Amino acid sequence: MSKKAAEHHKKAAEHHKKAAEHHEHASKHHESGNHEKAAHHAHTATGHQAHAAHHTCEATKAHTEEHGSK
């Protein structure tokens, strides 16, 4: 695997992990009735998910550039 693709996969994984952490925080705040904090963490998780999707696309592009579209 190309170094460029590997780096994007690593960054995608990091953003997925951060998103999961924020979802966990959102769940705890929601259960305790603090909906404002829950919404904040849910919103932040959404941003990490978007960044993860971007890095996934970039990894795909790197693979395609290196190996073709097979």
PyMOL Python script that loads the backbone (N, CA, C, O; Angstrom):
from pymol import cmd

cmd.read_pdbstr("""\
ATOM      1  N   MET A   1       0.850  -1.170   0.000  1.00  0.00           N
ATOM      2  CA  MET A   1       0.000   0.000   0.000  1.00  0.00           C
ATOM      3  C   MET A   1       0.894   1.232   0.000  1.00  0.00           C
ATOM      4  O   MET A   1       1.945   1.262   0.641  1.00  0.00           O
ATOM      5  N   SER A   2       0.460   2.222  -0.719  1.00  0.00           N
ATOM      6  CA  SER A   2       1.270   3.428  -0.780  1.00  0.00           C
ATOM      7  C   SER A   2       1.292   4.130   0.574  1.00  0.00           C
ATOM      8  O   SER A   2       0.361   4.015   1.371  1.00  0.00           O
ATOM      9  N   LYS A   3       2.368   4.849   0.807  1.00  0.00           N
ATOM     10  CA  LYS A   3       2.511   5.590   2.065  1.00  0.00           C
ATOM     11  C   LYS A   3       1.394   6.642   2.180  1.00  0.00           C
ATOM     12  O   LYS A   3       0.855   6.878   3.261  1.00  0.00           O
ATOM     13  N   LYS A   4       1.064   7.263   1.043  1.00  0.00           N
ATOM     14  CA  LYS A   4       0.029   8.295   1.035  1.00  0.00           C
ATOM     15  C   LYS A   4      -1.330   7.697   1.426  1.00  0.00           C
ATOM     16  O   LYS A   4      -2.056   8.267   2.240  1.00  0.00           O
ATOM     17  N   ALA A   5      -1.661   6.545   0.836  1.00  0.00           N
ATOM     18  CA  ALA A   5      -2.940   5.891   1.160  1.00  0.00           C
ATOM     19  C   ALA A   5      -2.960   5.456   2.618  1.00  0.00           C
ATOM     20  O   ALA A   5      -3.961   5.636   3.313  1.00  0.00           O
ATOM     21  N   ALA A   6      -1.860   4.888   3.077  1.00  0.00           N
ATOM     22  CA  ALA A   6      -1.786   4.422   4.461  1.00  0.00           C
ATOM     23  C   ALA A   6      -2.006   5.576   5.434  1.00  0.00           C
ATOM     24  O   ALA A   6      -2.687   5.416   6.447  1.00  0.00           O
ATOM     25  N   GLU A   7      -1.442   6.715   5.134  1.00  0.00           N
ATOM     26  CA  GLU A   7      -1.601   7.876   6.019  1.00  0.00           C
ATOM     27  C   GLU A   7      -3.063   8.323   6.069  1.00  0.00           C
ATOM     28  O   GLU A   7      -3.575   8.683   7.129  1.00  0.00           O
ATOM     29  N   HIS A   8      -3.731   8.295   4.908  1.00  0.00           N
ATOM     30  CA  HIS A   8      -5.150   8.674   4.904  1.00  0.00           C
ATOM     31  C   HIS A   8      -5.994   7.655   5.670  1.00  0.00           C
ATOM     32  O   HIS A   8      -6.934   8.038   6.367  1.00  0.00           O
ATOM     33  N   HIS A   9      -5.676   6.372   5.552  1.00  0.00           N
ATOM     34  CA  HIS A   9      -6.401   5.358   6.315  1.00  0.00           C
ATOM     35  C   HIS A   9      -6.207   5.593   7.815  1.00  0.00           C
ATOM     36  O   HIS A   9      -7.153   5.480   8.595  1.00  0.00           O
ATOM     37  N   LYS A  10      -4.981   5.920   8.209  1.00  0.00           N
ATOM     38  CA  LYS A  10      -4.680   6.181   9.619  1.00  0.00           C
ATOM     39  C   LYS A  10      -5.486   7.379  10.125  1.00  0.00           C
ATOM     40  O   LYS A  10      -6.062   7.332  11.212  1.00  0.00           O
ATOM     41  N   LYS A  11      -5.522   8.454   9.327  1.00  0.00           N
ATOM     42  CA  LYS A  11      -6.265   9.645   9.736  1.00  0.00           C
ATOM     43  C   LYS A  11      -7.763   9.366   9.800  1.00  0.00           C
ATOM     44  O   LYS A  11      -8.453   9.865  10.688  1.00  0.00           O
ATOM     45  N   ALA A  12      -8.266   8.569   8.860  1.00  0.00           N
ATOM     46  CA  ALA A  12      -9.688   8.212   8.892  1.00  0.00           C
ATOM     47  C   ALA A  12     -10.002   7.446  10.172  1.00  0.00           C
ATOM     48  O   ALA A  12     -11.009   7.713  10.829  1.00  0.00           O
ATOM     49  N   ALA A  13      -9.149   6.503  10.523  1.00  0.00           N
ATOM     50  CA  ALA A  13      -9.357   5.719  11.738  1.00  0.00           C
ATOM     51  C   ALA A  13      -9.341   6.609  12.978  1.00  0.00           C
ATOM     52  O   ALA A  13     -10.139   6.418  13.894  1.00  0.00           O
ATOM     53  N   GLU A  14      -8.431   7.581  13.003  1.00  0.00           N
ATOM     54  CA  GLU A  14      -8.352   8.493  14.152  1.00  0.00           C
ATOM     55  C   GLU A  14      -9.638   9.305  14.284  1.00  0.00           C
ATOM     56  O   GLU A  14     -10.143   9.495  15.391  1.00  0.00           O
ATOM     57  N   HIS A  15     -10.170   9.785  13.154  1.00  0.00           N
ATOM     58  CA  HIS A  15     -11.410  10.566  13.202  1.00  0.00           C
ATOM     59  C   HIS A  15     -12.597   9.692  13.609  1.00  0.00           C
ATOM     60  O   HIS A  15     -13.481  10.148  14.333  1.00  0.00           O
ATOM     61  N   HIS A  16     -12.621   8.440  13.147  1.00  0.00           N
ATOM     62  CA  HIS A  16     -13.694   7.535  13.572  1.00  0.00           C
ATOM     63  C   HIS A  16     -13.632   7.313  15.082  1.00  0.00           C
ATOM     64  O   HIS A  16     -14.665   7.274  15.750  1.00  0.00           O
ATOM     65  N   LYS A  17     -12.423   7.169  15.617  1.00  0.00           N
ATOM     66  CA  LYS A  17     -12.253   6.969  17.060  1.00  0.00           C
ATOM     67  C   LYS A  17     -12.739   8.201  17.826  1.00  0.00           C
ATOM     68  O   LYS A  17     -13.441   8.077  18.829  1.00  0.00           O
ATOM     69  N   LYS A  18     -12.363   9.388  17.348  1.00  0.00           N
ATOM     70  CA  LYS A  18     -12.790  10.617  18.020  1.00  0.00           C
ATOM     71  C   LYS A  18     -14.307  10.771  17.942  1.00  0.00           C
ATOM     72  O   LYS A  18     -14.943  11.199  18.906  1.00  0.00           O
ATOM     73  N   ALA A  19     -14.885  10.421  16.792  1.00  0.00           N
ATOM     74  CA  ALA A  19     -16.343  10.503  16.652  1.00  0.00           C
ATOM     75  C   ALA A  19     -17.017   9.573  17.652  1.00  0.00           C
ATOM     76  O   ALA A  19     -17.999   9.950  18.292  1.00  0.00           O
ATOM     77  N   ALA A  20     -16.495   8.367  17.786  1.00  0.00           N
ATOM     78  CA  ALA A  20     -17.073   7.413  18.737  1.00  0.00           C
ATOM     79  C   ALA A  20     -16.998   7.949  20.162  1.00  0.00           C
ATOM     80  O   ALA A  20     -17.942   7.791  20.936  1.00  0.00           O
ATOM     81  N   GLU A  21     -15.885   8.577  20.509  1.00  0.00           N
ATOM     82  CA  GLU A  21     -15.750   9.156  21.854  1.00  0.00           C
ATOM     83  C   GLU A  21     -16.793  10.245  22.089  1.00  0.00           C
ATOM     84  O   GLU A  21     -17.381  10.323  23.168  1.00  0.00           O
ATOM     85  N   HIS A  22     -17.020  11.078  21.087  1.00  0.00           N
ATOM     86  CA  HIS A  22     -18.010  12.148  21.238  1.00  0.00           C
ATOM     87  C   HIS A  22     -19.429  11.576  21.302  1.00  0.00           C
ATOM     88  O   HIS A  22     -20.273  12.100  22.028  1.00  0.00           O
ATOM     89  N   HIS A  23     -19.693  10.517  20.556  1.00  0.00           N
ATOM     90  CA  HIS A  23     -21.006   9.878  20.648  1.00  0.00           C
ATOM     91  C   HIS A  23     -21.220   9.315  22.057  1.00  0.00           C
ATOM     92  O   HIS A  23     -22.322   9.391  22.600  1.00  0.00           O
ATOM     93  N   GLU A  24     -20.167   8.755  22.639  1.00  0.00           N
ATOM     94  CA  GLU A  24     -20.256   8.230  23.998  1.00  0.00           C
ATOM     95  C   GLU A  24     -20.565   9.357  24.988  1.00  0.00           C
ATOM     96  O   GLU A  24     -21.408   9.203  25.871  1.00  0.00           O
ATOM     97  N   HIS A  25     -19.876  10.487  24.833  1.00  0.00           N
ATOM     98  CA  HIS A  25     -20.145  11.640  25.698  1.00  0.00           C
ATOM     99  C   HIS A  25     -21.583  12.132  25.498  1.00  0.00           C
ATOM    100  O   HIS A  25     -22.280  12.444  26.463  1.00  0.00           O
ATOM    101  N   ALA A  26     -22.012  12.197  24.246  1.00  0.00           N
ATOM    102  CA  ALA A  26     -23.373  12.653  23.960  1.00  0.00           C
ATOM    103  C   ALA A  26     -24.395  11.747  24.630  1.00  0.00           C
ATOM    104  O   ALA A  26     -25.384  12.220  25.188  1.00  0.00           O
ATOM    105  N   SER A  27     -24.150  10.452  24.571  1.00  0.00           N
ATOM    106  CA  SER A  27     -25.061   9.495  25.196  1.00  0.00           C
ATOM    107  C   SER A  27     -25.158   9.725  26.702  1.00  0.00           C
ATOM    108  O   SER A  27     -26.254   9.744  27.262  1.00  0.00           O
ATOM    109  N   LYS A  28     -24.019   9.899  27.350  1.00  0.00           N
ATOM    110  CA  LYS A  28     -24.007  10.113  28.798  1.00  0.00           C
ATOM    111  C   LYS A  28     -24.720  11.407  29.179  1.00  0.00           C
ATOM    112  O   LYS A  28     -25.492  11.439  30.138  1.00  0.00           O
ATOM    113  N   HIS A  29     -24.457  12.480  28.421  1.00  0.00           N
ATOM    114  CA  HIS A  29     -25.116  13.756  28.713  1.00  0.00           C
ATOM    115  C   HIS A  29     -26.620  13.657  28.470  1.00  0.00           C
ATOM    116  O   HIS A  29     -27.415  14.220  29.223  1.00  0.00           O
ATOM    117  N   HIS A  30     -27.002  12.948  27.426  1.00  0.00           N
ATOM    118  CA  HIS A  30     -28.424  12.806  27.125  1.00  0.00           C
ATOM    119  C   HIS A  30     -29.133  12.048  28.250  1.00  0.00           C
ATOM    120  O   HIS A  30     -30.220  12.429  28.685  1.00  0.00           O
ATOM    121  N   GLU A  31     -28.497  10.971  28.708  1.00  0.00           N
ATOM    122  CA  GLU A  31     -29.079  10.175  29.798  1.00  0.00           C
ATOM    123  C   GLU A  31     -29.220  10.989  31.087  1.00  0.00           C
ATOM    124  O   GLU A  31     -30.147  10.770  31.867  1.00  0.00           O
ATOM    125  N   SER A  32     -28.298  11.925  31.303  1.00  0.00           N
ATOM    126  CA  SER A  32     -28.364  12.730  32.525  1.00  0.00           C
ATOM    127  C   SER A  32     -29.253  13.966  32.358  1.00  0.00           C
ATOM    128  O   SER A  32     -29.421  14.748  33.293  1.00  0.00           O
ATOM    129  N   GLY A  33     -29.819  14.133  31.164  1.00  0.00           N
ATOM    130  CA  GLY A  33     -30.738  15.242  30.929  1.00  0.00           C
ATOM    131  C   GLY A  33     -30.082  16.524  30.463  1.00  0.00           C
ATOM    132  O   GLY A  33     -30.761  17.539  30.312  1.00  0.00           O
ATOM    133  N   ASN A  34     -28.774  16.505  30.230  1.00  0.00           N
ATOM    134  CA  ASN A  34     -28.082  17.701  29.768  1.00  0.00           C
ATOM    135  C   ASN A  34     -28.048  17.686  28.236  1.00  0.00           C
ATOM    136  O   ASN A  34     -27.038  17.351  27.617  1.00  0.00           O
ATOM    137  N   HIS A  35     -29.172  18.056  27.658  1.00  0.00           N
ATOM    138  CA  HIS A  35     -29.338  17.934  26.215  1.00  0.00           C
ATOM    139  C   HIS A  35     -28.481  18.917  25.426  1.00  0.00           C
ATOM    140  O   HIS A  35     -28.106  18.639  24.287  1.00  0.00           O
ATOM    141  N   GLU A  36     -28.171  20.053  26.020  1.00  0.00           N
ATOM    142  CA  GLU A  36     -27.324  21.026  25.315  1.00  0.00           C
ATOM    143  C   GLU A  36     -25.918  20.453  25.103  1.00  0.00           C
ATOM    144  O   GLU A  36     -25.363  20.547  24.008  1.00  0.00           O
ATOM    145  N   LYS A  37     -25.350  19.864  26.151  1.00  0.00           N
ATOM    146  CA  LYS A  37     -24.028  19.254  26.017  1.00  0.00           C
ATOM    147  C   LYS A  37     -24.088  18.034  25.102  1.00  0.00           C
ATOM    148  O   LYS A  37     -23.154  17.782  24.341  1.00  0.00           O
ATOM    149  N   ALA A  38     -25.175  17.279  25.173  1.00  0.00           N
ATOM    150  CA  ALA A  38     -25.340  16.117  24.297  1.00  0.00           C
ATOM    151  C   ALA A  38     -25.337  16.561  22.835  1.00  0.00           C
ATOM    152  O   ALA A  38     -24.692  15.943  21.989  1.00  0.00           O
ATOM    153  N   ALA A  39     -26.060  17.629  22.555  1.00  0.00           N
ATOM    154  CA  ALA A  39     -26.122  18.133  21.185  1.00  0.00           C
ATOM    155  C   ALA A  39     -24.748  18.612  20.716  1.00  0.00           C
ATOM    156  O   ALA A  39     -24.371  18.397  19.564  1.00  0.00           O
ATOM    157  N   HIS A  40     -24.012  19.252  21.602  1.00  0.00           N
ATOM    158  CA  HIS A  40     -22.672  19.721  21.248  1.00  0.00           C
ATOM    159  C   HIS A  40     -21.778  18.547  20.858  1.00  0.00           C
ATOM    160  O   HIS A  40     -21.089  18.602  19.839  1.00  0.00           O
ATOM    161  N   HIS A  41     -21.788  17.489  21.664  1.00  0.00           N
ATOM    162  CA  HIS A  41     -20.941  16.340  21.367  1.00  0.00           C
ATOM    163  C   HIS A  41     -21.415  15.622  20.103  1.00  0.00           C
ATOM    164  O   HIS A  41     -20.595  15.133  19.326  1.00  0.00           O
ATOM    165  N   ALA A  42     -22.706  15.555  19.897  1.00  0.00           N
ATOM    166  CA  ALA A  42     -23.224  14.929  18.673  1.00  0.00           C
ATOM    167  C   ALA A  42     -22.788  15.720  17.445  1.00  0.00           C
ATOM    168  O   ALA A  42     -22.413  15.144  16.424  1.00  0.00           O
ATOM    169  N   HIS A  43     -22.840  17.026  17.554  1.00  0.00           N
ATOM    170  CA  HIS A  43     -22.414  17.888  16.450  1.00  0.00           C
ATOM    171  C   HIS A  43     -20.917  17.714  16.171  1.00  0.00           C
ATOM    172  O   HIS A  43     -20.501  17.633  15.015  1.00  0.00           O
ATOM    173  N   THR A  44     -20.127  17.657  17.221  1.00  0.00           N
ATOM    174  CA  THR A  44     -18.684  17.471  17.072  1.00  0.00           C
ATOM    175  C   THR A  44     -18.387  16.107  16.446  1.00  0.00           C
ATOM    176  O   THR A  44     -17.500  15.988  15.601  1.00  0.00           O
ATOM    177  N   ALA A  45     -19.126  15.088  16.859  1.00  0.00           N
ATOM    178  CA  ALA A  45     -18.957  13.753  16.282  1.00  0.00           C
ATOM    179  C   ALA A  45     -19.233  13.777  14.781  1.00  0.00           C
ATOM    180  O   ALA A  45     -18.535  13.127  14.003  1.00  0.00           O
ATOM    181  N   THR A  46     -20.244  14.521  14.387  1.00  0.00           N
ATOM    182  CA  THR A  46     -20.583  14.627  12.970  1.00  0.00           C
ATOM    183  C   THR A  46     -19.425  15.226  12.175  1.00  0.00           C
ATOM    184  O   THR A  46     -19.148  14.793  11.056  1.00  0.00           O
ATOM    185  N   GLY A  47     -18.761  16.201  12.740  1.00  0.00           N
ATOM    186  CA  GLY A  47     -17.596  16.793  12.071  1.00  0.00           C
ATOM    187  C   GLY A  47     -16.477  15.785  11.901  1.00  0.00           C
ATOM    188  O   GLY A  47     -15.849  15.729  10.844  1.00  0.00           O
ATOM    189  N   HIS A  48     -16.222  14.992  12.926  1.00  0.00           N
ATOM    190  CA  HIS A  48     -15.181  13.960  12.813  1.00  0.00           C
ATOM    191  C   HIS A  48     -15.566  12.908  11.774  1.00  0.00           C
ATOM    192  O   HIS A  48     -14.710  12.409  11.043  1.00  0.00           O
ATOM    193  N   GLN A  49     -16.848  12.576  11.712  1.00  0.00           N
ATOM    194  CA  GLN A  49     -17.296  11.612  10.707  1.00  0.00           C
ATOM    195  C   GLN A  49     -17.068  12.158   9.297  1.00  0.00           C
ATOM    196  O   GLN A  49     -16.674  11.420   8.394  1.00  0.00           O
ATOM    197  N   ALA A  50     -17.317  13.441   9.119  1.00  0.00           N
ATOM    198  CA  ALA A  50     -17.093  14.054   7.805  1.00  0.00           C
ATOM    199  C   ALA A  50     -15.609  14.034   7.441  1.00  0.00           C
ATOM    200  O   ALA A  50     -15.251  13.759   6.296  1.00  0.00           O
ATOM    201  N   HIS A  51     -14.749  14.324   8.415  1.00  0.00           N
ATOM    202  CA  HIS A  51     -13.314  14.287   8.151  1.00  0.00           C
ATOM    203  C   HIS A  51     -12.851  12.863   7.835  1.00  0.00           C
ATOM    204  O   HIS A  51     -11.992  12.663   6.976  1.00  0.00           O
ATOM    205  N   ALA A  52     -13.416  11.886   8.522  1.00  0.00           N
ATOM    206  CA  ALA A  52     -13.068  10.488   8.260  1.00  0.00           C
ATOM    207  C   ALA A  52     -13.463  10.114   6.829  1.00  0.00           C
ATOM    208  O   ALA A  52     -12.707   9.445   6.124  1.00  0.00           O
ATOM    209  N   ALA A  53     -14.640  10.545   6.412  1.00  0.00           N
ATOM    210  CA  ALA A  53     -15.100  10.256   5.045  1.00  0.00           C
ATOM    211  C   ALA A  53     -14.168  10.902   4.016  1.00  0.00           C
ATOM    212  O   ALA A  53     -13.869  10.301   2.984  1.00  0.00           O
ATOM    213  N   HIS A  54     -13.716  12.109   4.294  1.00  0.00           N
ATOM    214  CA  HIS A  54     -12.788  12.786   3.392  1.00  0.00           C
ATOM    215  C   HIS A  54     -11.493  11.984   3.254  1.00  0.00           C
ATOM    216  O   HIS A  54     -11.000  11.779   2.144  1.00  0.00           O
ATOM    217  N   HIS A  55     -10.948  11.535   4.376  1.00  0.00           N
ATOM    218  CA  HIS A  55      -9.693  10.774   4.324  1.00  0.00           C
ATOM    219  C   HIS A  55      -9.895   9.422   3.643  1.00  0.00           C
ATOM    220  O   HIS A  55      -8.986   8.921   2.981  1.00  0.00           O
ATOM    221  N   THR A  56     -11.067   8.835   3.798  1.00  0.00           N
ATOM    222  CA  THR A  56     -11.364   7.585   3.094  1.00  0.00           C
ATOM    223  C   THR A  56     -11.342   7.814   1.584  1.00  0.00           C
ATOM    224  O   THR A  56     -10.781   7.010   0.840  1.00  0.00           O
ATOM    225  N   CYS A  57     -11.943   8.895   1.139  1.00  0.00           N
ATOM    226  CA  CYS A  57     -11.930   9.229  -0.298  1.00  0.00           C
ATOM    227  C   CYS A  57     -10.510   9.481  -0.787  1.00  0.00           C
ATOM    228  O   CYS A  57     -10.137   9.039  -1.874  1.00  0.00           O
ATOM    229  N   GLU A  58      -9.726  10.182   0.006  1.00  0.00           N
ATOM    230  CA  GLU A  58      -8.345  10.457  -0.386  1.00  0.00           C
ATOM    231  C   GLU A  58      -7.516   9.173  -0.443  1.00  0.00           C
ATOM    232  O   GLU A  58      -6.646   9.038  -1.304  1.00  0.00           O
ATOM    233  N   ALA A  59      -7.774   8.242   0.455  1.00  0.00           N
ATOM    234  CA  ALA A  59      -7.076   6.952   0.418  1.00  0.00           C
ATOM    235  C   ALA A  59      -7.440   6.202  -0.861  1.00  0.00           C
ATOM    236  O   ALA A  59      -6.579   5.595  -1.499  1.00  0.00           O
ATOM    237  N   THR A  60      -8.712   6.247  -1.230  1.00  0.00           N
ATOM    238  CA  THR A  60      -9.160   5.595  -2.461  1.00  0.00           C
ATOM    239  C   THR A  60      -8.471   6.205  -3.676  1.00  0.00           C
ATOM    240  O   THR A  60      -8.028   5.484  -4.570  1.00  0.00           O
ATOM    241  N   LYS A  61      -8.381   7.521  -3.707  1.00  0.00           N
ATOM    242  CA  LYS A  61      -7.687   8.193  -4.811  1.00  0.00           C
ATOM    243  C   LYS A  61      -6.227   7.762  -4.870  1.00  0.00           C
ATOM    244  O   LYS A  61      -5.702   7.502  -5.953  1.00  0.00           O
ATOM    245  N   ALA A  62      -5.577   7.685  -3.734  1.00  0.00           N
ATOM    246  CA  ALA A  62      -4.169   7.286  -3.693  1.00  0.00           C
ATOM    247  C   ALA A  62      -3.997   5.856  -4.200  1.00  0.00           C
ATOM    248  O   ALA A  62      -3.048   5.563  -4.927  1.00  0.00           O
ATOM    249  N   HIS A  63      -4.903   4.974  -3.820  1.00  0.00           N
ATOM    250  CA  HIS A  63      -4.849   3.600  -4.314  1.00  0.00           C
ATOM    251  C   HIS A  63      -5.000   3.567  -5.834  1.00  0.00           C
ATOM    252  O   HIS A  63      -4.261   2.872  -6.532  1.00  0.00           O
ATOM    253  N   THR A  64      -5.958   4.320  -6.320  1.00  0.00           N
ATOM    254  CA  THR A  64      -6.240   4.355  -7.750  1.00  0.00           C
ATOM    255  C   THR A  64      -5.041   4.906  -8.521  1.00  0.00           C
ATOM    256  O   THR A  64      -4.682   4.376  -9.573  1.00  0.00           O
ATOM    257  N   GLU A  65      -4.431   5.951  -8.010  1.00  0.00           N
ATOM    258  CA  GLU A  65      -3.254   6.535  -8.672  1.00  0.00           C
ATOM    259  C   GLU A  65      -2.097   5.531  -8.742  1.00  0.00           C
ATOM    260  O   GLU A  65      -1.352   5.485  -9.721  1.00  0.00           O
ATOM    261  N   GLU A  66      -1.968   4.740  -7.691  1.00  0.00           N
ATOM    262  CA  GLU A  66      -0.854   3.789  -7.634  1.00  0.00           C
ATOM    263  C   GLU A  66      -1.138   2.499  -8.395  1.00  0.00           C
ATOM    264  O   GLU A  66      -0.250   1.960  -9.056  1.00  0.00           O
ATOM    265  N   HIS A  67      -2.362   2.005  -8.306  1.00  0.00           N
ATOM    266  CA  HIS A  67      -2.662   0.669  -8.832  1.00  0.00           C
ATOM    267  C   HIS A  67      -3.656   0.654  -9.990  1.00  0.00           C
ATOM    268  O   HIS A  67      -3.940  -0.414 -10.531  1.00  0.00           O
ATOM    269  N   GLY A  68      -4.177   1.781 -10.375  1.00  0.00           N
ATOM    270  CA  GLY A  68      -5.199   1.804 -11.406  1.00  0.00           C
ATOM    271  C   GLY A  68      -6.560   1.553 -10.803  1.00  0.00           C
ATOM    272  O   GLY A  68      -6.690   1.429  -9.585  1.00  0.00           O
ATOM    273  N   SER A  69      -7.568   1.478 -11.637  1.00  0.00           N
ATOM    274  CA  SER A  69      -8.958   1.385 -11.142  1.00  0.00           C
ATOM    275  C   SER A  69      -9.464  -0.047 -11.040  1.00  0.00           C
ATOM    276  O   SER A  69     -10.675  -0.266 -11.010  1.00  0.00           O
ATOM    277  N   LYS A  70      -8.565  -1.026 -10.987  1.00  0.00           N
ATOM    278  CA  LYS A  70      -8.974  -2.434 -10.896  1.00  0.00           C
ATOM    279  C   LYS A  70      -9.529  -2.763  -9.540  1.00  0.00           C
ATOM    280  O   LYS A  70      -9.920  -3.904  -9.293  1.00  0.00           O
TER     281      LYS A  70
END
""", "prot")
cmd.dss("prot")
cmd.show_as("cartoon", "prot")
cmd.util.cbc("prot")
cmd.orient("prot")
